[in-house]
Amino acid sequence: MSRPRLSLRRGVNVHHMLNWPEIVRQQPVAVATSVSYVWPPFRTARHAMADEELRLLASLGFDFIRLTVDPSIAIASPPDRRGLWSDLVAQTAERFVAAGLSVVVDLHPVAVNPDYGPEALMNPADTRPFDAYLGVVGLLAARLAPLAEGSGASRIALELMNEPTLAGDAGFRRWQGMMERLHQAAREAAPDLPLVLTGGQWSSARALMRLDPAPFRGSDVLYTFHYYDPHTFTHQGVGREVARHVSDLRWPPRKDDVDAVLDRALRRIDGDLALQASQREAAATMTRKLLADYLGTAHDPARITADFAAVKDWGARHGIEPGRLLLGEFGAVRPGASIEAARDRTAWLRAVREAAERQGFPWALWAYRGYGGMALREDPPGSSLDKDVVAALGMS
């Protein structure tokens, strides 16, 4: 390659700036969809990020941002507004570059608009949403290409889709073809722009290793995967997750701890007046299974090391160097009131980060700012950084 490739090391996801736009539930003029958007988008206080925050991330030691971007607003809007959208994405990326940070612009479908949400894009019975998505990929690739080429070594890459949901043998085969179409759409618009590709099954490591990289050989691409294992631990207590009644779970799994967690969870389910009797029974059954499975995983730092070594071996078999294997997301929620469980969360974050670095993978924490207990800085804006997470990341 004539131009040095994008170099990434330590990153953090920024999910609040260009995702979850404000909407109006009415029929727009141009597109038959149930969702209309407030224009100009992403102008509220919750979408803002001050320049000093950018400088803070650079001073901590982050060298890149994974900037998540909702594509549905572009798909569902008329062409002139799509241009405004791509300009806004490019201008936001330029702000980070000006602060000394490289940027992975991640097209990140969300469920705010079900017509173009993750399920719609994967629907084999109606490929029109995905076909429209391909057009947006080409539009944004063309807009970002001059920025990536402007300073010698590229500082910008485009990730073609976050966490496609297709899984299983048939799903992986279908995703292979979709990934090739996405790559082609981006390459036709931007022949030299660094691209980030992923496997199916929510960008799991297992799915990445089922992706055939041969069609992308010779193209300036990186490959990404996400790591949230064990999911019951990393997502305990999250409202929409099956582990929502679990709290203060320890890691690695211990039988006495799991028994105590189950007892607390069952009491919580029994007292949840929002659930009907049949729902409480189903929740109890699911929670028992989750915790039994968790106890049986034997998940520990050695397991993380083995999982990442498998990804590195897959890359080596295909001539992909470790620096092109991006751990694009990892994170764990704060587990509850237990000091011991909170320490285990920090230990898990450190173990994942160190395992990635041993293999030579760049990594990006989920996420810089947000809510729900996984962010480096919880909403509202202005709150303090989670110093335990900063320490687990090897920063100061």
Secondary structure, DSSP 8 states (H G I E B T S, - for coil): --S------EEEEEEEEESS--EE-S--SSS--S-EE-SS-S-SGGG---HHHHHHHHHHT--EEEEEE--HHHHTS-HHHHHHHHHHHHHHHHHHHHTT-EEEEEE---TTSGGGSHHHHH-TT--HHHHHHHHHHHHHHHHHHHHHHTTSS--EEEE--S-----HHHHHHHHHHHHHHHHHHHHHH-TT--EEEE-SGGGBHHHHTTS--GGGTTS-EEEEEEE--SHHHHTTT-TTSTTTT--S--SS--HHHHHHHHHHHHHHHHT-TTS-HHHHHHHHHHHHHHHHHHHTS--SHHHHHHHHHHHHHHHHHTT--GGGEEEEEE-----SS-HHHHHHHHHHHHHHHHHHHHHT--EEES-SEESSS--SEESSTT----HHHHHHTT--
